């Protein structure tokens, strides 16, 4: 039996996003990721657009970041809610404020959604290049090749089944 869609409170959802991802989540990732970056020594970090703390860790260690858009419409990241929370985390690491969230939108931005899915009301203007994932065979080794650290977020990483094994060049 079909039920009607639940009506969401958009503002409450935006505040919850800011609390979860720009405050608590960013603190966890900014704390945990420097050790991972130092151990793995990637040439690039690929993060999803909601992983805000990894951007802080990458900035601290001067590693470039590419972002993968996971919020097709782009309406949850509200600078007026996210920037103050994220600036508080940035201050804990001695980084200057970033009220325009420019650190989140610099570097390569990837999306598997058509550009028309991004809402014109999205407060973060991202220049995106659509791509289509393809199956690529896993290279036998990585000598002399750049390393890329890929994260699938805080929950999906643990619930992704064999997805990591299917990522080219995957290594733990």
Backbone bond lengths (Angstrom), bond angles and torsions (degrees), N, CA, C in turn:
res aa  C-N    CA-C-N  psi(-1)  N-CA   C-N-CA  omega(-1)  CA-C   N-CA-C  phi
1 X - - - 1.449 - - 1.528 109.52 -
2 X 1.284 116.55 127.64 1.457 121.08 179.39 1.510 110.50 -78.26
3 X 1.316 113.52 143.44 1.458 120.31 177.14 1.521 107.41 -119.49
4 X 1.328 118.00 152.74 1.475 119.61 177.76 1.528 110.42 -66.90
5 X 1.317 114.89 151.03 1.456 119.74 176.62 1.522 110.58 -61.93
6 X 1.303 114.76 142.19 1.461 119.88 177.24 1.528 108.92 -72.90
7 X 1.303 116.66 133.87 1.456 121.34 177.43 1.525 108.25 -79.06
8 X 1.314 115.60 125.60 1.456 121.06 -177.86 1.526 109.92 -97.44
9 X 1.302 116.01 147.24 1.450 122.07 173.14 1.523 106.61 -88.53
10 X 1.316 117.11 103.02 1.461 121.99 -173.65 1.527 111.98 -57.75
11 X 1.312 118.35 -44.59 1.468 120.59 -177.81 1.527 111.25 -65.45
12 X 1.327 116.91 -41.52 1.470 120.56 178.08 1.531 110.36 -62.61
13 X 1.320 116.75 -37.53 1.462 121.11 178.49 1.526 110.60 -66.58
14 X 1.326 117.41 -41.17 1.467 121.14 178.40 1.527 111.01 -64.23
15 X 1.331 117.29 -40.70 1.471 121.30 179.00 1.521 110.03 -67.50
16 X 1.327 116.74 -42.67 1.464 120.34 178.00 1.523 110.67 -61.36
17 X 1.334 116.90 -41.86 1.459 120.59 177.10 1.526 110.70 -59.11
18 X 1.325 117.02 -48.37 1.469 121.28 -179.10 1.528 110.51 -60.66
19 X 1.340 117.28 -44.28 1.467 120.46 179.45 1.527 111.66 -63.48
20 X 1.332 116.41 -43.94 1.468 120.38 -175.92 1.518 113.30 -76.45
21 X 1.326 118.24 -43.12 1.454 120.80 -171.31 1.528 114.58 -99.05
22 X 1.334 118.44 -33.23 1.465 120.76 -177.84 1.522 111.91 -93.75
23 X 1.308 117.12 -13.29 1.459 120.73 -179.86 1.532 109.16 -113.26
24 X 1.324 117.30 -83.54 1.474 120.54 -174.90 1.534 112.64 -61.37
25 X 1.320 117.08 -49.72 1.464 120.20 -178.71 1.516 112.66 -64.47
26 X 1.318 116.83 -42.39 1.467 120.27 179.23 1.528 110.75 -63.38
27 X 1.318 117.28 -39.09 1.471 120.24 178.24 1.527 110.78 -63.03
28 X 1.344 116.10 -45.11 1.473 119.54 179.89 1.524 111.11 -61.28
29 X 1.332 116.77 -47.15 1.461 119.78 -176.33 1.530 111.97 -71.66
30 X 1.329 118.31 -38.41 1.466 120.78 178.48 1.525 110.42 -63.86
31 X 1.315 116.97 -31.29 1.466 121.37 178.04 1.527 111.95 -77.48
32 X 1.321 117.17 -43.45 1.464 121.49 -173.92 1.532 113.87 -80.82
33 X 1.315 118.22 -36.54 1.462 121.27 -169.86 1.526 116.37 -70.10
34 X 1.331 121.44 -30.40 1.463 117.49 178.82 1.533 112.95 -57.59
35 X 1.314 118.06 -39.71 1.472 119.95 178.59 1.522 110.94 -65.12
36 X 1.316 116.85 -39.36 1.469 120.98 178.59 1.520 109.89 -65.31
37 X 1.321 116.54 -44.48 1.466 120.89 -179.33 1.528 110.15 -63.85
38 X 1.322 117.06 -43.54 1.475 119.78 179.24 1.527 111.32 -63.32
39 X 1.335 116.85 -39.96 1.468 120.52 -178.85 1.522 111.87 -71.40
40 X 1.319 117.48 -42.10 1.466 121.18 -175.24 1.523 112.57 -86.60
41 X 1.332 116.99 -29.50 1.469 123.75 -179.09 1.533 112.74 52.47
42 X 1.337 117.40 54.81 1.469 118.76 179.93 1.519 111.71 -72.70
43 X 1.317 114.64 155.09 1.459 121.33 174.53 1.522 110.49 -85.73
44 X 1.334 116.52 -16.77 1.456 123.42 -178.77 1.520 108.40 -155.44
45 X 1.314 116.14 144.93 1.464 121.41 173.40 1.522 107.27 -113.81
46 X 1.319 116.32 127.06 1.451 121.91 175.04 1.519 106.75 -103.28
47 X 1.316 116.30 117.50 1.464 121.51 -177.89 1.512 109.62 -122.82
48 X 1.331 115.95 156.07 1.460 116.23 172.29 1.522 107.57 -84.38
49 X 1.314 116.55 158.27 1.462 120.89 -171.28 1.519 113.95 -63.73
50 X 1.321 118.54 -15.07 1.462 120.60 178.98 1.521 112.42 -91.62
51 X 1.335 117.79 -8.17 1.462 122.00 179.21 1.524 108.38 -87.16
52 X 1.314 115.81 85.67 1.464 121.49 -172.47 1.526 112.86 -83.07
53 X 1.313 117.78 -29.92 1.461 121.10 -178.16 1.514 113.50 -72.51
54 X 1.317 117.59 -31.94 1.464 120.01 178.25 1.518 110.43 -63.07
55 X 1.319 117.21 -32.85 1.459 120.73 176.89 1.526 110.58 -62.28
56 X 1.317 117.04 -38.42 1.468 121.56 177.59 1.524 110.23 -64.59
57 X 1.335 116.59 -47.43 1.472 120.49 179.87 1.524 110.71 -61.37
58 X 1.322 116.80 -42.25 1.466 120.58 179.81 1.524 110.94 -64.53
59 X 1.320 116.60 -39.38 1.465 120.36 178.21 1.525 110.34 -63.73
60 X 1.312 117.23 -41.76 1.462 121.05 179.51 1.528 111.97 -61.40
61 X 1.328 115.89 -36.32 1.463 120.87 -176.27 1.529 112.89 -102.32
62 X 1.336 116.07 8.96 1.461 122.52 175.06 1.531 113.00 56.37
63 X 1.339 115.26 47.37 1.460 121.39 176.42 1.528 107.39 -111.67
64 X 1.328 118.25 129.90 1.464 119.77 179.94 1.530 111.58 -65.25
65 X 1.323 114.58 152.41 1.461 121.72 -177.26 1.522 109.62 -124.63
66 X 1.324 114.83 137.17 1.463 121.86 169.17 1.521 105.77 -114.10
67 X 1.312 116.43 146.77 1.461 121.05 -177.47 1.512 110.73 -118.05
68 X 1.327 114.60 139.53 1.460 121.09 174.70 1.521 107.46 -108.59
69 X 1.333 116.64 122.83 1.457 120.70 -179.90 1.525 109.90 -74.31
70 X 1.314 115.77 123.46 1.467 121.09 178.28 1.520 111.26 -113.59
71 X 1.314 117.01 -12.58 1.460 122.40 178.22 1.522 106.86 -105.69
72 X 1.315 116.40 87.65 1.465 120.68 -171.12 1.524 112.36 -48.42
73 X 1.329 117.45 -44.75 1.467 119.87 -177.96 1.520 112.33 -78.08
74 X 1.334 118.12 -25.06 1.457 121.53 177.22 1.508 115.40 70.82
75 X 1.309 117.46 28.53 1.464 119.34 -174.06 1.528 115.25 -99.87
76 X 1.329 119.42 -4.87 1.462 119.41 -177.75 1.526 113.69 -85.24
77 X 1.316 118.20 -25.32 1.465 119.93 -178.54 1.524 108.10 -86.74
78 X 1.304 115.57 97.73 1.463 122.49 178.74 1.521 108.51 -100.46
79 X 1.342 117.72 111.02 1.463 119.64 -176.81 1.524 114.13 -51.10
80 X 1.334 118.65 -39.19 1.467 120.10 -177.76 1.532 111.94 -65.54
81 X 1.330 117.89 -22.55 1.469 121.65 177.21 1.520 111.87 -98.16
82 X 1.319 116.78 -40.39 1.462 121.76 -174.69 1.528 112.06 -78.07
83 X 1.336 117.98 -45.39 1.467 121.06 -173.71 1.529 113.53 -57.14
84 X 1.335 121.49 -47.32 1.468 119.16 -179.59 1.529 112.69 -62.51
85 X 1.319 116.69 -39.30 1.472 119.94 179.49 1.531 109.92 -67.53
86 X 1.321 116.11 -45.14 1.459 120.15 -179.23 1.527 111.11 -68.72
87 X 1.331 117.82 -36.05 1.467 120.54 176.77 1.517 111.36 -63.49
88 X 1.317 117.61 -32.46 1.466 121.11 176.24 1.536 110.24 -63.60
89 X 1.320 116.90 -42.19 1.470 121.19 177.57 1.527 109.02 -68.24
90 X 1.326 117.50 -43.72 1.462 120.82 178.95 1.534 110.63 -57.70
91 X 1.336 117.53 -41.12 1.472 121.83 179.87 1.522 111.04 -62.09
92 X 1.328 117.59 -36.13 1.469 121.25 178.31 1.524 111.88 -61.12
93 X 1.330 117.28 -23.71 1.458 122.53 -179.91 1.524 112.38 -106.58
94 X 1.332 116.59 11.73 1.457 120.95 177.19 1.508 114.29 74.70
95 X 1.326 117.53 18.85 1.461 121.16 179.09 1.523 110.26 -94.08
96 X 1.331 117.10 147.76 1.463 119.67 -179.68 1.529 111.24 -70.72
97 X 1.318 116.34 159.52 1.470 119.70 176.53 1.524 111.09 -60.73
98 X 1.316 115.56 152.92 1.456 122.40 178.12 1.527 108.19 -135.82
99 X 1.348 116.90 67.20 1.468 120.20 -173.71 1.524 114.29 -62.30
100 X 1.327 117.94 -23.44 1.470 121.30 179.02 1.524 111.78 -90.97
101 X 1.347 117.18 -0.95 1.469 123.16 179.92 1.528 112.37 58.06
102 X 1.329 116.70 34.69 1.463 119.98 -178.25 1.527 111.99 -65.30
103 X 1.341 117.69 -29.36 1.470 119.91 179.89 1.527 111.46 -66.58
104 X 1.315 117.11 -21.76 1.465 120.04 -179.98 1.519 112.48 -83.51
105 X 1.318 117.29 -14.59 1.461 119.94 -173.82 1.520 112.90 -121.21
106 X 1.331 117.41 11.86 1.459 119.28 176.02 1.526 108.10 -94.06
107 X 1.288 116.46 157.65 1.455 120.63 -179.62 1.521 111.18 87.34
108 X 1.303 114.46 -178.91 1.456 121.86 -179.07 1.521 110.49 -65.01
109 X 1.326 116.86 135.25 1.465 122.71 177.08 1.521 107.49 -122.16
110 X 1.340 115.89 123.75 1.460 121.91 -179.00 1.519 110.36 -113.27
111 X 1.318 115.66 147.48 1.458 119.98 175.16 1.518 108.87 -147.85
112 X 1.318 115.93 143.81 1.455 119.28 174.43 1.524 110.09 -103.73
113 X 1.317 116.47 9.89 1.470 122.24 175.90 1.526 108.47 -103.69
114 X 1.298 115.87 148.86 1.464 120.13 176.56 1.523 109.40 -60.66
115 X 1.325 118.72 141.08 1.467 120.66 179.86 1.523 112.73 -53.76
116 X 1.312 117.12 -28.61 1.459 119.88 -179.41 1.531 112.62 -68.06
117 X 1.346 117.50 -14.86 1.472 120.70 176.70 1.519 111.00 -71.82
118 X 1.341 117.47 -27.72 1.464 121.57 -178.43 1.519 107.83 -70.44
119 X 1.292 115.99 123.87 1.451 120.24 -177.14 1.528 111.41 -66.21
120 X 1.330 117.06 137.26 1.464 118.60 173.83 1.525 110.75 -64.78
121 X 1.329 117.82 -15.66 1.465 121.59 177.56 1.525 112.04 -87.84
122 X 1.334 117.76 -2.01 1.463 120.58 178.15 1.522 108.18 -58.86
123 X 1.321 116.27 128.89 1.461 119.72 -175.53 1.524 113.02 -78.71
124 X 1.329 116.73 -15.17 1.455 119.65 175.01 1.521 108.23 -104.66
125 X 1.308 115.89 113.59 1.452 120.92 179.79 1.517 108.27 -83.05
126 X 1.313 115.84 110.82 1.459 120.62 -178.83 1.519 109.53 -113.62
127 X 1.318 116.06 131.55 1.454 120.35 172.82 1.522 105.80 -84.78
128 X 1.316 117.53 109.46 1.453 120.12 -176.50 1.518 111.46 -112.96
129 X 1.327 115.03 150.80 1.451 122.82 177.19 1.513 107.59 -119.33
130 X 1.327 118.10 112.12 1.465 119.00 179.98 1.529 111.05 -62.46
131 X 1.312 116.91 146.30 1.460 122.10 174.84 1.514 108.57 -141.05
132 X 1.293 115.76 160.65 1.456 121.41 175.54 1.516 107.05 -116.78
133 X 1.349 117.35 121.29 1.467 118.65 176.86 1.520 109.92 -61.13
134 X 1.308 116.12 144.51 1.461 119.77 177.09 1.519 108.91 -133.78
135 X 1.287 115.56 160.40 1.459 120.72 178.66 1.515 107.69 -82.60
136 X 1.309 115.97 122.85 1.463 121.91 -179.84 1.520 106.59 -123.93
137 X 1.310 117.25 134.76 1.459 118.96 -179.71 1.520 109.40 -68.75
138 X 1.308 115.52 147.47 1.460 122.11 -178.33 1.521 110.04 -72.17
139 X 1.324 118.20 126.84 1.464 119.32 179.16 1.524 111.03 -66.13
140 X 1.319 115.52 149.10 1.467 120.22 -178.30 1.523 111.49 -68.15
141 X 1.320 117.75 -34.12 1.461 120.35 -179.80 1.516 108.96 -152.75
142 X 1.337 115.02 176.78 1.453 119.78 -176.88 1.520 113.79 -124.27
143 X 1.337 120.24 12.95 1.466 118.08 -177.90 1.522 112.13 -55.78
144 X 1.313 115.61 129.29 1.442 120.95 177.12 1.517 115.14 73.58
145 X 1.310 117.75 1.99 1.468 120.81 179.74 1.517 109.27 -101.42
146 X 1.311 117.40 147.32 1.470 119.32 177.77 1.523 111.23 -66.44
147 X 1.309 115.30 147.54 1.458 120.90 176.53 1.515 110.39 -100.91
148 X 1.318 116.13 142.79 1.453 122.06 177.67 1.514 107.78 -125.49
149 X 1.319 116.68 126.36 1.454 121.09 174.55 1.516 107.62 -90.18
150 X 1.336 117.16 124.41 1.458 122.41 -177.85 1.521 108.62 -116.48
151 X 1.301 116.71 130.44 1.454 120.84 173.90 1.522 108.79 -121.34
152 X 1.314 115.92 143.49 1.459 121.04 178.14 1.512 110.81 -108.85
153 X 1.322 116.90 19.17 1.453 120.04 176.34 1.513 112.66 102.82
154 X 1.317 116.01 -168.10 1.461 121.15 -173.80 1.518 113.28 -94.17
155 X 1.311 118.13 -25.49 1.462 120.92 -178.65 1.513 110.67 -107.69
156 X 1.321 116.57 -47.55 1.455 120.48 -175.73 1.522 111.73 -61.91
157 X 1.347 117.86 -31.11 1.469 120.55 176.60 1.523 111.01 -52.13
158 X 1.327 116.69 -40.98 1.460 121.28 -176.38 1.522 113.23 -88.03
159 X 1.314 118.25 -12.55 1.461 120.93 -175.81 1.520 111.94 -119.95
160 X 1.328 116.73 23.73 1.462 119.69 -172.60 1.521 113.59 -95.62
161 X 1.321 118.57 7.43 1.459 119.95 178.91 1.511 111.10 60.90
162 X 1.328 116.77 -127.68 1.466 120.99 -177.46 1.526 112.60 -96.11
163 X 1.326 116.96 18.78 1.456 119.58 -175.87 1.529 112.37 -59.04
164 X 1.324 118.63 -42.22 1.466 119.76 -178.98 1.526 111.03 -62.06
165 X 1.321 117.20 -38.02 1.461 119.97 179.11 1.519 111.52 -64.34
166 X 1.330 117.38 -22.75 1.454 121.21 -179.38 1.518 112.83 -90.60
167 X 1.334 118.61 -4.44 1.458 121.87 177.69 1.536 107.59 -80.20
168 X 1.346 118.16 127.94 1.472 120.35 -179.90 1.516 111.33 -54.95
169 X 1.319 116.18 134.54 1.458 121.05 176.83 1.496 114.40 73.45
170 X 1.330 117.64 15.77 1.465 122.15 -174.92 1.521 111.10 -58.27
171 X 1.298 115.67 136.92 1.467 122.19 174.91 1.493 108.52 -152.06
172 X 1.302 116.75 143.34 1.466 120.60 175.74 1.479 111.41 -88.75
